[in-house]
């Protein structure tokens, strides 16, 4: 079979080659390319591929349909909304993701943003560099805060666990509560969570229900001065509505790792200029440890699929 990696997995070549070696030794072809979002370039590189590997780069129906031998898409990412699943389904292509690789990384950055906002870290850093003091910038502790977790999958649950360890009361919302969830989360309706939480942290997938979930109407239900963390997907939030709430003082701050587009983010994006907002260019998932983990996962996915027992299957 021909296996084509369409973008870097963010690991040293030595590790990538180590993971690919068993497949090459078994007679399969492995080709790795730098990221290129042009569908024509992608199609040129993968036209005769049996397997496409990629991370969070968009993979269109045009490319999927144009790859005549394609049988398996191996996504080195948790979310798969950047892959045209309808086109994959129509072609009978199996799709697996790298579930679990970034759970700790995303949870830690979410806590980092909460703590940085509460302790005014960007502001006091600037103040210190300019010869100033803490006056007027004394912050608050995370301990004792009510944190609302929207989307209590693996990442949301780990974030909730870390918040609980800091002494927070943790509320959570998800579409389907099974009854076997950890006892450090109390499940409530979304409206109740928004109304009671000092900090709302988003960890839900992007779907028809979650798109635009945080908008002018739902922001109006949040506590005055509450903080919002988005390490989920950009389109879950109406960016202009959030920026307006931050600039008016309705909300106290935000930590934003994801936008409507992949970085680079346009310089006129409203959240880049909103008050008390920490922005990062979609880095929550990216640590040395998580990149190594996902590399192993995608090659394990490939082996399982070749063995006829696909794992982490989303389609």
N, C-alpha and C positions, 0 to 999 in steps of 0.2 A: 504494500500500500504506500501511497504518497502522503506524507504528513507535512503540512505547511503552517508554520508559525508566522502570523502576519504582523506581530509587533513584539517588542521586547517584553520579557517577563520581569525585568528589573533585577536580575540575579547575575552573578559573575558567569562568564562563558564556561568556566570549569564545571560549575554546578549544572548548567543547562546541558552541556555535553555528556556529563555523567548520567543525567536522567534520560537522555535520548539514546545513549549507547546500546542498551538492550534491544531497542527496536531496530536500530541500524544493523546490529549484529544478527538479528533475525531476518534480515533481508529487506526491510522497509526503507524507504527514502525519507530523510528528514531535511527540510529546508527552513531556515529562519531569516526573516527580513525585518528591517527597521519599519517603524510605524509610518503608514501613509493612508490618509483618510479618503483619497481619491478612489472611487469605486472602479474606475478603469484600471488603475494600477493594481488594486487588490485582485481584480479578475484576471489580469495578466499573470499575476504570481500564483494564483490558486486555481486556475481554470481546470486543471486535470487532477486536483487534489481529492483524495478520499476523505481526508480529515483536515479541518481547519482549526487551528488554535488561535485564540486572541484574548485580550484582556478587556478593556472597557472602550475600545475603538468601535464606532458604529459599523455594523455589518448589514448591508441593505439586502432587500429582496432581489435586487438586480444582480448582485454578486452571487447570492445563494442559488438563484435560478440558473445563472450562467455557468456554474461549476458542474459539469456533466456527471462526474463520478462521486460527487459529495455524498457522504453517508453519515458523518459525525461532526458536530461542532462542539469543541471543547473550550469552554469559557473560563478563563482564569480571573473570575470576578464573582461576586455573590449575586448581584443583580444581573438580569439578562434583558432589560428593557431596551438596550442598544442593539439587540439582535432582532431581525425581522422573523419572529417565531411563526407567523402565519405562512410565510414563504417556506420556512423549514418544514413545517407540518405538511404543506401541500406537496413537498418533494419527498416526504417520508424520511427526513433527516433527524437523527437523534441528537438531542442537545443536553449537555451536562454543565453544571457550574462548579465553582470551587468553594462550596459552602463551608463556612467555618474558619477560613484562613485568616480573616481580619477581625475576628470577634474581639480579641483583646486590644488590638491596635485602635479600632474605632471607639471602643468604650473608654480607653485611656485618653484619647484626644477630646472626647466629649467632657470628661471630668476636668481635663486641662482647661478647656474653655470656660466651664462653670467657675472654676477657682480663679482664673485670670480675670473674669468679669467681676466676681464678687470682691476681689482684692485690688481692683483697679490697676492690674499689672502694667498694661501699656502706658497708662497715664503717669504712674509713679516712676516708671523707667525713664520716660521723657523728662519728668520733673527733676529726677536725680542727675541726668546728663546736663541739664541746664542750671545746675547749682541750686535747685530748690529743695523743699522739704515735703513731708507728708501732709501738711496742713490742707484741710478740705478734701483729702483723698483717703481717709481712713475707711477701710472696707468692712465686709461682713464675712462671717464664717459659713461654710457649707453645712456644718453640723446644725441640726434643728430645722433645716429648710424642708419644705414639701416639694419633692421632685416628681413631676408627671412624665412617665415614659409612654410615648405613643408608638406602638409597634413593639410587642414584647416577644420577638423572636430571639434568636441566640444573642445578637448584639444588644438588643434592648434589655434582655434579661441580665447580661453581664454588666451593663451600665447600671442597672438597678441594684445589682449586688454590690458594686463599688460604692454607690451612693449610700446604701444601707450601712456599709462599713464605716462611712463617715458620720453616721448618726442621723441620717435623713429619714423622714417618712416618705415612703415611695408609693405613689399611685400609678396605675398602669391601665392602658386601654389597648385592646386588640379585638379583631372581628369575632374570633371564636375562642372562647375560654373553655378549656377542656376539663378543668377541675383538678389537674395534677400540677399546677404551677407552683413555684417556690413561695413560701409563706412570707418572704420579705417584700412582696408586692401585694397591694390591695387593688383589685380590679373594679373600675368604676366606668360610668359612661364618659364619652369624650367631653361633653359639656361640663360634667362634674369635675373632671380632671383639669380642664382649663380654668375653671372658677377657683379651684383650691390650690393650685400649684404656684410656688414661688419661682420655679424653673420648669419649663416644658422642654423636653428633649425628644427630638423626632428620630425614629429608627424604623419607620414603616417602608415597605416597598412602594414603588410607584405603580399605581393602577387607577382604574376609573374612579374608585372611591376616594383615594388619597390625593389625586391631582387637585391642586388648589385648596386643599383642606384648611390651610392656615391663610385666611383671607380677612377682609375688613370685618365681616360678621363674626368670625370665630375669635379674632384678636380682641374684639369688643367684649368678649366673654372672659378674657384673661384678667388676672389680678393687675391692678395698677402697679406699674413698676416691675412687673415680672420679667424674667429673662427667657429667651428662646434660643435653643441650640438646634441646628439642623446639620446632622451628619448622615442624612438619609438620601433624598434626591431633591434637586433644586426645584422642580415643578410642583412639589408638595406645598410650596410657599408662594403666595403672591408677593413678589419682591417689592413692588411699589407700595402696597398696603403696609408691609412690614416696615419699610423705610419711613413712611409717613408716621407710623406709630412710634418709632424710635425718635424721630426728629421732634415730634410734639411732646415727648416725655411720657406718652401713654404706656410704653414699655421701657424698662430700664436698661436693656442691653441685649445683644445677640451675638452668638458665635456661629458663623456660617462657613461651612466647608464645601458646600455644593451649590451650584447655580443652574440656571436653565440651559446653560451650555457648558461644555468642558473648557477649562482655561486654555489660552488666556481669556480673561473676562474683559469685555469692553470697558474702557475707562469711564464711560458715562453711566455705568450700571448703578442704580440707586443705592444698593447696599454697600458699595465701595465708599460712599460719602455719607452714610447714615451715622448718627451720633452713637457713641459707645458700642461700636460693632467691631468684633474681631473677625477677620476674613482670612481664609487659607485656601489655596488653589487645589482642592480635592486631594488632600494628603492623608485623611484619617486612616485609610486602609494601608498606607505605605510605610512600613518599617522594614528594617533588614530581616527581622524574624518572620514577618508576615509574607514577604516576597519569597523567601526560601520555602515556607510552608506551602504556598500556593503552587510553586513549581512542582513540588512533590505530588500535590493533589491532582494537578491536571494530567501528569503522566500516569498516576494511579488510575485516573478516570479512563485514560486511553487503553491501558492494559485490561481493565475490567470490561470495557466495551468490546475490545478484540476477543476477549474470552466469552463473549455472549451474555454477560451479566452486568450491564451498565449500572453505575452508581452515580449519586448526586444528579439524577436525571430530572430535568424540568420539562422535557418533551420527548 
